[in-house]
Amino acid sequence: MKVTVLYFAALRDASGVASEIVESAAVDLRSLYGELQECHRLPFPARQLRVAVDGEFAHWDDAPRDGSEVAFIPPVSGG
């Protein structure tokens, strides 16, 4: 399956891209993030992130769908 992955804030900095199209056989969103975390050395464990699919918050055990847009959203701090 191919999905478009969006990275925000520190994840964008770590990956060096704001988005990319990836091909994966991941069975759930947690596995997809794990593949990308290994590839890009992303700094956060999944438990510290939110994940969204096609603009809606999703659960880590949801299966990614071919053609979807998946966003990984790191914790944010304000001031």
C-alpha positions in Angstrom: 0.0 0.0 0.0 1.1 3.6 -0.6 0.2 6.4 1.8 1.2 10.0 2.0 2.8 10.8 5.4 2.8 14.3 6.9 5.3 15.3 9.5 4.9 18.2 11.9 7.3 20.2 14.1 10.2 18.1 15.5 9.2 15.2 13.3 9.5 17.4 10.2 12.9 18.5 11.4 14.1 15.0 12.1 12.9 13.5 8.9 14.0 16.5 6.8 10.7 16.6 4.9 7.2 17.9 5.5 5.6 15.0 3.6 6.5 11.9 1.6 4.8 9.1 -0.2 5.8 5.7 1.3 5.1 2.2 0.4 4.5 -0.2 3.3 3.1 -3.5 4.3 2.4 -2.3 7.9 -0.7 -3.9 9.4 -1.4 -0.9 11.7 -0.5 2.7 12.1 1.9 1.9 15.0 3.9 -0.4 12.7 3.9 2.2 10.0 5.3 4.8 12.5 7.9 2.2 13.6 9.1 1.7 10.1 9.4 5.5 9.6 11.0 6.0 13.0 13.7 3.5 12.1 14.2 5.1 8.7 14.4 8.7 9.8 15.5 8.3 13.5 12.3 10.1 14.7 12.7 11.3 18.3 9.4 10.4 19.8 7.9 7.0 20.8 4.4 6.4 19.4 2.8 6.8 22.8 3.8 10.5 22.8 2.2 11.2 19.5 -1.3 11.6 18.0 -2.0 10.1 14.6 -4.6 11.2 12.1 -5.8 9.6 8.9 -7.4 11.7 6.2 -7.9 14.6 8.5 -9.5 12.6 11.4 -7.8 11.5 14.6 -7.2 7.7 14.5 -6.2 4.9 16.8 -2.7 3.4 16.6 -4.2 -0.1 16.0 -6.2 1.1 12.9 -5.0 -0.3 9.6 -3.6 2.2 7.1 -5.5 2.4 3.9 -4.0 2.6 0.4 -4.0 6.2 -0.8 -4.6 7.7 2.7 -2.9 10.7 4.1 -1.4 9.9 7.5 -0.2 12.6 9.9 2.0 12.1 12.9 1.6 14.9 15.4 4.2 15.4 18.1 3.5 17.0 21.5 3.5 20.8 21.4 4.4 23.3 24.0 3.2 26.8 24.2 4.3 29.9 26.0 
